[in-house]
Amino acid sequence: MALVSGLLLLMLSILFEEARTQPNRFGEIHLGSQLSPISNLDSWQSPSGNFAFGFYSQGNGFAVGIWMMGQPNNTVVWTANRDDEPVSFNATIHLSEEGKLLLRTEQGNENLIANVSEIAASASMLDSGNFVLYNGSSIIWQSFDYPTDTILVGQNLTYPDKLVSSVSSSNHSSGRFFIAMQEDGNLVAYPTNSAGLSVDAYWASDTYQDSKKGLSLYFNHQGFLFMDTVSKKPVLLARSSYPCNNKTAIFRATLDADGIFRLYSHCLENKTSRSVRIEWSALNNQCDVRGFCDFNSYCSGTGTNADCSCYPGFAFNDPSEKFSGCYKNVPESFCTGTKEGQMYDVITVENILFERYPYSVLDEKKNNCGLSCLEDCLCDVALYMNERCEKYTAPIRYGIKDVNESSIAFFKVKPTPAAPPMSLTIIIESKKSLLVFLAIAFGSVTFLCFVIAISTFCVYRDRAYLYEKLSGIISLAGEFTLRSFSYSELEKATSGFMEELGRGSIGAVYRGTMPRGDRTVAVKRLEKVLDEGEKKFRAELGSVAWFLCGGLSEGSRLRVLEKRHPCRSFIPV
């Protein structure tokens, strides 16, 4: 009996603990309740099931927030500590016994989701999309007081509240734009990287008022978005015109990631299907959002078909996110007064506008405006508009291309090389080959000239030697010179006048061999002209000089030396 009683008590305690950790039928969440992204209980839902609070997937982890249930995707409308890093699957959400709403990370850190000094007794996810903490019957904290990028029906936006866009539809960290309720009663949109001045504003509700009692943005259950004040008639900003045919409709107003404030309607077709429609947009042209294209870039296009482009001389910070702006792709020494720094040019872009705070304004003609920028080391771009030349230094922001604007911008850029580096290398290699060829050719010609000079010298030396040997040549009638031989030389050449070749009227012809070169010659010995003397001998030489090698005139010894021609007949002279 005792065992049965013990088991019964154990079962009752387990059931009691589960009852404490689960919301009741009115959506109440008790102290000690917890959520885990990998358990069956990863969220606390509103009684209608339209909203839920808990873990949702973001990046490689999980974030904590509130979302509108729907297919195919849920719509996140609020995020806790939105700029913290996503947590792992081991993280848990606790409504602790001490009355604190906490996020416990894998490392054991406890981060407050609701930073409130009072101790909570319970919590609830309401059908309005508002997550609240109670201390008894009083609300001590609610998500409606800390909007992120969206307001829901029944939610107000008062001074100094603001909405900050998300990075993207899947990343709900703080984005690039915000819309703020100002003390002067205006609801104004700005880029987040601005000072929030009038020059930075790209949309305003134009609800300025002198009263110190500022306006508040209010969103009612009919989908009316208006500015409400206690002293003036409400100013309607937008309203829904989409009939849901008696079906449940949920409205939200969101500052989207692109910077445009929009009113949406979610019509519940059934428990799992919803149709979503844009009921109103603060702006219809994406390029009207200041800062949509970040520094040193400009926006072009119409409607939602906007595109970001870098100015000439600039390159994208991140080509995958063109809206993130551009950087100057020339070195800092671009304009240092050096020869390299002075080599730049201008590129013109028409119909362009950007934030107009020039450091210099000149009354220049259009053609001189770009030249003035070239000559100014500080100038990155000159804008010619309304017959004035305005000069600017980077960074340049709020750029937009509008065909209705009659403006010309002159951007100073480093000139593009005439040929790509590879072509330049080829030209250099070709020049090297030509130089090598010319060097080889010049060397060959030089060597050939040297050989010719040596050969000429050798020939000249031999001829000079021969000339010395022929110094005994005699002149015959001034027409030719022949070598004069001694009788002993001819006697030796003919072996003592042994071999007679023929005989004429005045003498015999003998075969002979010259001592140099073994040349065969004919030697004519004149025997019958002694009485005429040497005069007849010289006449004989003159008549046959064209084939003579030389002659002998030694007193009574007269000889004629002829080249030996085997096929020639000797005719007596």
MARDO-688915 format. One line per 2 residues: number of its first residue (from 1); their letters; for each residue x, y, z of C-alpha. Coordinates in nm, 2 decimals. Each point is the difference from the previous one (the first is absolute). Layout:
<nodes>
NUM> A> X:Y:Z  ...
</nodes>
This chain:
<nodes>
1> MA> 0.00:0.00:0.00  0.29:0.23:0.08
3> LV> 0.16:-0.08:-0.34  -0.32:0.10:-0.18
5> SG> -0.03:0.32:0.19  0.36:0.09:-0.08
7> LL> -0.05:-0.06:-0.37  -0.32:0.20:0.00
9> LL> 0.18:0.29:0.17  0.29:-0.02:-0.26
11> ML> -0.25:0.01:-0.29  -0.18:0.30:0.15
13> SI> 0.32:0.19:0.05  0.10:-0.06:-0.36
15> LF> -0.33:0.11:-0.13  0.02:0.31:0.22
17> EE> 0.34:0.09:-0.13  -0.11:-0.04:-0.36
19> AR> -0.30:0.22:0.08  0.23:0.27:0.14
21> TQ> 0.23:0.00:-0.31  -0.28:0.01:-0.26
23> PN> -0.23:0.30:-0.07  -0.36:-0.04:0.10
25> RF> -0.29:0.04:-0.24  0.03:0.38:0.03
27> GE> 0.36:0.00:-0.12  0.15:0.05:0.35
29> IH> 0.36:-0.12:0.05  0.11:-0.08:0.35
31> LG> 0.33:0.04:0.18  0.25:-0.28:-0.07
33> SQ> -0.11:-0.05:-0.36  0.26:-0.04:-0.27
35> LS> 0.05:-0.04:-0.37  0.27:-0.18:-0.21
37> PI> 0.05:0.03:-0.38  0.04:-0.38:-0.02
39> SN> -0.29:-0.11:0.21  -0.37:-0.03:-0.08
41> LD> -0.05:0.31:0.20  0.20:0.27:-0.19
43> SW> -0.26:0.28:0.03  -0.30:0.13:0.19
45> QS> -0.29:0.07:-0.22  -0.29:0.25:0.03
47> PS> -0.34:-0.15:0.07  -0.11:0.04:-0.36
49> GN> 0.33:-0.15:-0.13  0.06:0.31:-0.22
51> FA> 0.31:0.11:0.20  0.28:-0.18:0.18
53> FG> 0.30:0.09:0.22  0.31:-0.21:0.01
55> FY> 0.29:-0.11:-0.21  0.02:0.05:-0.38
57> SQ> 0.28:-0.09:-0.24  0.24:0.27:-0.10
59> GN> 0.33:-0.06:-0.18  0.18:-0.30:0.15
61> GF> -0.19:0.02:0.33  -0.31:0.13:0.17
63> AV> -0.14:0.34:0.11  -0.27:0.08:0.25
65> GI> -0.31:0.19:-0.12  -0.36:0.02:-0.10
67> WM> -0.14:-0.11:-0.33  -0.33:-0.02:-0.18
69> MG> -0.09:-0.36:-0.09  -0.05:-0.07:-0.37
71> QP> 0.09:-0.20:-0.30  0.23:-0.04:-0.18
73> NN> 0.20:0.22:0.25  -0.06:0.16:0.33
75> TV> 0.03:0.38:0.02  0.23:0.13:0.28
77> VW> -0.14:0.31:0.16  0.23:0.05:0.30
79> TA> 0.35:-0.12:0.11  0.16:0.00:0.34
81> NR> 0.35:0.14:0.03  0.00:0.00:-0.38
83> DD> 0.36:0.09:-0.05  0.14:-0.29:0.21
85> EP> 0.15:-0.30:-0.17  -0.23:-0.29:-0.07
87> VS> 0.01:-0.27:0.27  0.05:-0.37:-0.03
89> FN> -0.26:-0.28:0.03  0.10:-0.05:0.36
91> AT> -0.13:0.34:0.11  -0.32:0.03:0.20
93> IH> -0.26:0.27:0.09  -0.10:0.01:0.36
95> LS> -0.27:0.18:0.19  0.19:-0.06:0.32
97> EE> -0.13:-0.07:0.35  0.14:0.35:0.09
99> GK> -0.23:0.16:-0.25  0.25:0.07:-0.27
101> LL> -0.03:-0.06:-0.38  0.34:-0.14:-0.09
103> LR> 0.20:-0.14:-0.29  0.25:-0.26:0.12
105> TE> 0.27:-0.07:-0.26  0.21:-0.31:-0.05
107> QG> 0.29:0.16:0.19  -0.23:0.05:0.30
109> NE> -0.05:0.38:-0.04  -0.33:0.14:0.10
111> NL> -0.12:0.30:-0.21  -0.31:0.19:0.09
113> IA> -0.27:0.00:-0.26  -0.22:0.24:0.20
115> NV> 0.20:0.25:0.20  -0.24:0.09:0.27
117> SE> 0.06:0.07:0.37  -0.32:-0.15:0.12
119> IA> -0.05:-0.37:0.05  -0.23:-0.17:-0.24
121> AS> -0.26:-0.25:0.12  -0.10:-0.13:-0.35
123> AS> 0.01:0.08:-0.37  -0.23:-0.03:-0.30
125> ML> 0.01:0.01:-0.38  -0.30:0.20:-0.10
127> DS> -0.20:-0.03:-0.32  0.10:0.36:-0.08
129> GN> 0.36:-0.12:-0.04  0.10:0.17:0.32
131> FV> 0.21:-0.21:0.25  -0.06:0.12:0.36
133> LY> 0.13:-0.06:0.35  -0.24:0.03:0.29
135> NG> 0.05:0.08:0.37  -0.34:-0.12:0.12
137> SS> -0.25:0.18:-0.22  0.23:0.28:-0.12
139> II> 0.22:0.00:-0.31  0.35:0.08:0.10
141> WQ> 0.16:-0.05:-0.34  -0.12:-0.05:-0.36
143> SF> 0.16:-0.04:-0.34  -0.22:0.27:-0.14
145> DY> 0.21:0.25:0.19  0.32:-0.11:-0.18
147> PT> -0.08:-0.02:-0.37  0.26:-0.11:-0.24
149> DT> -0.10:0.04:-0.37  -0.38:-0.06:0.03
151> IL> -0.31:0.14:0.18  -0.32:-0.20:0.03
153> VG> -0.36:0.09:0.06  -0.04:0.16:0.34
155> QN> 0.36:0.11:0.01  0.11:0.36:0.03
157> LT> 0.32:0.18:-0.11  0.07:0.30:0.22
159> YP> 0.30:0.24:0.04  0.28:-0.11:0.01
161> DK> -0.09:-0.35:-0.13  0.12:-0.12:-0.33
163> LV> -0.01:-0.29:-0.24  0.33:-0.14:-0.14
165> SS> 0.00:-0.20:-0.31  0.14:-0.36:-0.01
167> VS> 0.31:-0.09:-0.20  -0.21:-0.22:-0.22
169> SS> -0.32:-0.22:0.00  0.20:-0.28:0.16
171> NH> 0.24:0.20:0.22  -0.19:0.21:0.26
173> SS> 0.30:0.18:0.14  0.00:0.38:-0.02
175> GR> 0.01:0.12:-0.36  0.08:0.32:-0.19
177> FF> -0.31:0.22:0.06  -0.22:0.12:0.28
179> IA> -0.32:0.20:0.04  -0.04:0.21:0.31
181> MQ> -0.28:0.18:0.17  0.14:0.34:0.06
183> ED> -0.07:0.25:0.27  -0.14:0.25:-0.26
185> GN> -0.27:-0.25:-0.09  0.16:-0.12:-0.33
187> LV> 0.05:-0.37:-0.08  0.32:0.01:-0.20
189> AY> 0.22:-0.27:-0.17  0.38:0.02:-0.02
191> PT> 0.30:-0.22:-0.08  0.15:-0.14:0.32
193> NS> 0.35:0.12:-0.09  -0.11:0.36:0.00
195> AG> -0.04:0.27:0.27  -0.37:0.01:-0.04
197> LS> -0.01:0.35:-0.15  -0.25:0.14:-0.24
199> VD> 0.25:-0.05:-0.29  0.01:-0.37:0.08
201> AY> -0.38:-0.05:0.01  -0.16:-0.17:-0.30
203> WA> -0.36:-0.03:0.13  -0.21:0.19:0.25
205> SD> -0.36:0.00:0.11  -0.02:0.38:-0.02
207> TY> -0.19:0.01:0.33  0.21:0.27:0.17
209> QD> -0.18:0.18:0.29  0.10:0.28:0.24
211> SK> -0.15:-0.17:0.30  0.23:-0.16:0.25
213> KG> -0.24:-0.29:0.01  0.15:-0.21:-0.28
215> LS> -0.19:-0.22:-0.24  0.00:-0.38:0.02
217> LY> -0.03:-0.25:-0.28  -0.30:-0.23:0.07
219> FN> -0.12:-0.31:-0.18  -0.36:-0.11:0.05
221> HQ> -0.17:-0.33:-0.06  -0.15:0.12:-0.33
223> GF> 0.34:0.04:-0.15  0.01:0.38:0.04
225> LF> 0.34:0.15:0.05  -0.03:0.35:0.13
227> MD> 0.17:0.27:0.20  -0.20:0.06:0.32
229> TV> 0.01:0.30:0.24  -0.21:0.11:0.29
231> SK> -0.03:0.35:-0.13  -0.06:-0.05:-0.38
233> KP> -0.19:-0.22:-0.23  0.18:-0.32:-0.09
235> VL> 0.20:0.01:-0.33  -0.06:-0.31:-0.21
237> LA> 0.32:-0.13:-0.16  -0.12:-0.33:-0.15
239> RS> -0.29:-0.24:0.01  -0.07:-0.35:-0.12
241> SY> -0.24:-0.04:-0.29  0.03:-0.38:-0.03
243> PC> -0.32:-0.18:0.08  0.05:-0.34:0.16
245> NN> -0.36:-0.12:-0.06  -0.08:-0.03:0.37
247> KT> 0.32:-0.19:0.07  0.25:0.10:0.27
249> AI> 0.25:0.26:-0.11  0.32:0.10:0.18
251> FR> 0.17:0.33:-0.08  0.36:0.11:0.05
253> AT> 0.21:0.30:-0.09  0.36:-0.08:-0.07
255> LD> 0.31:0.21:-0.09  0.14:-0.25:-0.25
257> AD> 0.37:-0.08:-0.06  -0.01:0.23:-0.31
259> GI> -0.09:0.30:0.22  -0.37:0.03:-0.12
261> FR> -0.27:0.02:0.27  -0.29:-0.23:-0.11
263> LY> -0.34:-0.11:0.12  -0.08:-0.37:-0.04
265> SH> -0.32:-0.21:0.04  0.00:-0.37:0.07
267> CL> -0.33:-0.16:-0.08  -0.04:-0.34:0.17
269> EN> -0.14:-0.24:-0.27  0.01:-0.29:0.24
271> KT> 0.22:-0.12:0.30  0.30:-0.05:-0.22
273> SR> -0.04:0.24:-0.29  0.02:0.37:-0.01
275> SV> 0.00:0.25:-0.29  0.23:0.31:0.04
277> RI> -0.06:0.33:-0.17  0.18:0.34:0.01
279> EW> -0.27:0.25:0.08  0.21:0.32:0.00
281> SA> 0.36:0.11:-0.06  0.15:0.32:0.12
283> LN> 0.21:0.01:-0.32  -0.05:-0.15:-0.34
285> NQ> 0.35:0.05:-0.14  0.28:-0.19:0.17
287> CD> 0.26:0.26:-0.10  -0.18:0.26:0.20
289> VR> 0.13:-0.17:0.32  0.31:0.20:0.09
291> GF> 0.29:-0.23:0.06  -0.15:-0.30:-0.17
293> CD> 0.32:0.00:-0.19  0.27:0.08:0.25
295> FN> 0.31:0.22:-0.02  0.16:0.07:-0.34
297> SY> -0.28:-0.17:-0.20  -0.32:0.11:-0.16
299> CS> -0.35:-0.15:-0.05  -0.16:-0.04:-0.34
301> GT> -0.33:-0.15:-0.11  -0.37:0.06:0.07
303> GT> -0.24:-0.16:0.24  0.14:-0.30:0.18
305> NA> 0.24:-0.08:-0.29  0.29:0.20:0.15
307> DC> 0.36:-0.07:-0.05  0.32:0.14:0.16
309> SC> 0.31:0.09:-0.20  0.34:0.14:0.10
311> YP> 0.11:0.34:-0.12  0.29:0.00:-0.25
313> GF> 0.33:-0.06:0.19  -0.18:-0.21:0.27
315> AF> -0.06:-0.37:0.06  -0.25:-0.19:0.21
317> ND> 0.08:-0.08:0.36  -0.19:-0.33:-0.04
319> PS> -0.11:-0.09:-0.35  -0.26:-0.24:0.14
321> EK> -0.16:0.29:0.18  0.02:0.29:-0.24
323> FS> -0.20:0.23:0.24  0.29:-0.01:0.25
325> GC> 0.18:0.27:-0.18  0.33:0.04:-0.18
327> YK> 0.36:0.10:0.07  0.25:0.21:-0.19
329> NV> 0.22:-0.23:-0.20  0.29:0.23:-0.05
331> PE> 0.30:0.04:0.25  0.01:0.28:0.25
333> SF> 0.30:0.15:-0.20  -0.24:0.05:-0.29
335> CT> 0.06:0.38:0.01  0.33:0.07:0.17
337> GT> 0.15:0.22:-0.27  0.22:-0.28:-0.13
339> KE> 0.02:-0.09:-0.37  -0.20:-0.32:0.07
341> GQ> -0.26:0.19:0.21  -0.06:0.25:-0.27
343> MY> -0.10:-0.26:-0.25  -0.38:-0.01:0.03
345> DV> -0.31:0.08:-0.20  -0.37:0.07:0.04
347> IT> -0.31:-0.21:-0.08  -0.33:0.17:-0.03
349> VE> -0.33:-0.13:0.13  -0.32:0.18:-0.10
351> NI> -0.33:0.04:0.19  0.16:-0.08:0.34
353> LF> -0.07:0.16:0.34  0.14:-0.06:0.35
355> ER> 0.03:0.18:0.33  0.08:0.36:-0.09
357> YP> 0.25:0.13:0.26  0.29:0.11:-0.23
359> YS> 0.32:0.14:0.15  0.03:0.24:-0.30
361> VL> -0.24:0.16:-0.24  0.12:0.17:-0.31
363> DE> -0.17:0.20:-0.29  0.16:-0.21:-0.27
365> KK> -0.11:-0.11:-0.34  -0.09:-0.36:-0.05
367> NN> 0.32:-0.08:-0.19  0.22:0.16:0.27
369> CG> -0.18:-0.18:0.29  0.18:-0.33:-0.06
371> LS> 0.33:0.17:-0.06  -0.03:0.19:0.33
373> CL> -0.05:-0.33:0.18  0.31:-0.15:-0.18
375> ED> 0.21:0.29:0.12  -0.13:-0.03:0.36
377> CL> 0.17:-0.26:0.21  -0.29:-0.02:0.25
379> CD> -0.26:-0.05:-0.27  -0.15:-0.34:-0.06
381> VA> -0.30:0.11:-0.20  -0.14:0.32:-0.14
383> LY> -0.37:0.05:-0.05  -0.11:0.25:-0.27
385> MN> -0.36:0.11:0.06  -0.19:0.32:-0.04
387> ER> 0.30:0.17:-0.16  0.21:-0.07:0.31
389> CE> 0.30:-0.23:0.06  -0.01:-0.17:0.34
391> KY> 0.31:-0.20:0.12  -0.02:-0.29:0.24
393> TA> 0.23:-0.24:0.19  -0.08:-0.37:0.06
395> PI> -0.19:-0.15:0.17  -0.31:0.09:-0.20
397> RY> -0.34:-0.11:0.12  -0.36:0.00:-0.10
399> GI> 0.07:-0.04:-0.37  -0.29:-0.05:-0.24
401> KD> -0.02:0.00:-0.38  -0.31:0.19:-0.12
403> VN> -0.06:0.07:-0.37  -0.20:0.31:0.10
405> ES> 0.31:0.16:0.15  0.21:0.21:-0.24
407> SI> 0.34:-0.05:0.17  0.34:-0.12:-0.10
409> AF> 0.25:-0.15:0.25  0.37:-0.01:-0.08
411> FK> 0.18:-0.28:0.19  0.38:0.01:0.02
413> VK> 0.14:-0.34:-0.07  0.33:-0.17:-0.07
415> PT> 0.03:-0.07:-0.37  -0.04:-0.35:-0.13
417> PA> 0.33:-0.15:-0.15  0.01:0.00:-0.38
419> AP> 0.05:-0.38:0.01  -0.04:-0.27:0.26
421> PM> 0.30:-0.12:0.19  0.02:-0.33:-0.20
423> SL> 0.02:0.19:-0.33  0.27:0.23:0.14
425> TI> 0.20:-0.31:0.10  -0.03:-0.13:-0.35
427> II> 0.12:0.33:-0.15  0.30:0.00:0.24
429> ES> 0.09:-0.36:-0.09  -0.03:0.09:-0.37
431> KK> 0.23:0.29:0.05  0.25:-0.22:0.18
433> SL> 0.00:-0.25:-0.28  0.06:0.28:-0.26
435> LV> 0.29:0.14:0.20  0.15:-0.35:0.03
437> FL> -0.03:-0.04:-0.38  0.15:0.34:-0.07
439> AI> 0.29:-0.07:0.23  0.07:-0.33:-0.17
441> AF> -0.02:0.15:-0.34  0.22:0.29:0.10
443> GS> 0.25:-0.24:0.15  0.00:-0.22:-0.32
445> VT> 0.05:0.31:-0.22  0.28:0.12:0.22
447> FL> 0.17:-0.34:-0.01  -0.04:-0.02:-0.38
449> CF> 0.16:0.34:-0.03  0.28:-0.11:0.22
451> VI> 0.06:-0.31:-0.21  -0.01:0.21:-0.32
453> AI> 0.25:0.24:0.15  0.24:-0.28:0.09
455> ST> -0.03:-0.16:-0.34  0.06:0.34:-0.17
457> FC> 0.30:0.05:0.21  0.14:-0.34:-0.09
459> VY> -0.06:0.05:-0.37  0.15:0.34:0.02
461> RD> 0.31:-0.13:0.18  0.04:-0.28:-0.27
463> RA> -0.04:0.26:-0.28  0.24:0.23:0.16
465> YL> 0.25:-0.28:0.02  -0.06:-0.08:-0.36
467> YE> 0.04:0.36:-0.09  0.34:0.00:0.17
469> KL> 0.10:-0.31:-0.20  -0.11:0.17:-0.32
471> SG> 0.20:0.32:0.07  0.21:-0.09:-0.30
473> II> -0.28:0.02:-0.24  0.08:0.21:-0.31
475> SL> -0.22:0.24:-0.18  -0.07:-0.07:-0.36
477> AG> -0.11:0.31:-0.20  -0.17:0.12:0.32
479> EF> -0.29:-0.25:-0.06  0.08:-0.29:0.23
481> TL> 0.26:-0.13:0.24  0.16:-0.35:0.00
483> RS> 0.23:-0.17:0.24  0.36:-0.02:-0.10
485> FS> 0.16:-0.34:0.05  0.37:-0.08:0.02
487> YS> 0.16:-0.24:-0.24  0.07:-0.25:0.27
489> EL> -0.37:0.00:0.11  -0.11:-0.08:-0.35
491> EK> 0.26:-0.26:-0.05  -0.10:-0.16:0.32
493> AT> -0.37:0.02:-0.10  0.06:-0.17:-0.33
495> SG> 0.25:-0.25:0.14  0.27:0.15:-0.22
497> FM> -0.22:0.05:-0.31  -0.05:-0.37:-0.03
499> EE> -0.35:-0.05:-0.13  -0.06:0.19:-0.33
501> LG> -0.36:0.06:-0.08  0.04:0.17:-0.34
503> RG> 0.21:0.23:-0.21  -0.06:0.32:-0.18
505> SI> 0.19:0.23:-0.23  0.17:0.18:0.28
507> GA> 0.04:-0.27:0.27  -0.11:-0.31:0.17
509> VY> -0.28:-0.06:0.27  0.07:-0.21:0.31
511> RG> -0.22:-0.15:0.27  0.06:0.13:0.35
513> TM> -0.14:-0.01:0.35  -0.02:0.31:0.23
515> PR> 0.17:-0.05:0.33  -0.31:0.14:0.19
517> GD> -0.33:-0.18:-0.06  0.14:-0.26:-0.24
519> RT> -0.15:0.19:-0.29  0.09:-0.13:-0.35
521> VA> 0.14:0.27:-0.23  0.15:0.04:-0.35
523> VK> 0.34:0.16:-0.03  0.09:0.15:-0.34
525> RL> 0.36:0.05:-0.06  0.07:0.26:-0.27
527> EK> 0.31:-0.09:-0.18  0.00:0.19:-0.33
529> VL> -0.06:0.36:0.11  0.32:0.08:0.18
531> DE> 0.10:0.26:-0.25  -0.32:0.20:0.05
533> GE> 0.07:-0.01:0.37  -0.24:0.05:0.28
535> KK> -0.24:0.22:-0.20  -0.12:-0.30:-0.20
537> FR> -0.03:-0.20:0.32  -0.23:0.25:0.16
539> AE> -0.21:0.02:-0.31  -0.04:-0.38:0.02
541> LG> -0.12:0.03:0.36  -0.25:0.27:-0.08
543> SV> -0.16:-0.20:-0.28  -0.06:-0.31:0.23
545> AW> -0.04:0.18:0.33  -0.36:-0.12:0.07
547> FL> 0.12:-0.36:0.05  0.36:0.06:0.13
549> CG> 0.12:-0.07:0.34  0.32:0.19:-0.04
551> GL> 0.33:0.03:-0.19  0.38:0.00:0.01
553> SE> 0.23:0.27:-0.13  0.35:-0.05:0.11
555> GS> 0.24:0.12:-0.26  -0.02:-0.25:-0.28
557> RL> -0.23:-0.23:0.19  -0.36:0.08:-0.11
559> RV> -0.28:-0.22:0.12  -0.38:0.03:0.00
561> LE> -0.20:-0.18:0.27  -0.36:-0.10:-0.10
563> KR> -0.28:-0.17:0.18  -0.02:-0.36:-0.12
565> HP> -0.32:-0.06:-0.19  -0.01:-0.37:-0.11
567> CR> -0.26:0.05:-0.28  0.17:0.31:-0.14
569> SF> 0.21:0.00:-0.32  0.33:0.19:0.01
571> IP> 0.04:0.22:-0.29  0.34:0.13:-0.07
573> V> 0.03:0.37:0.07
</nodes>
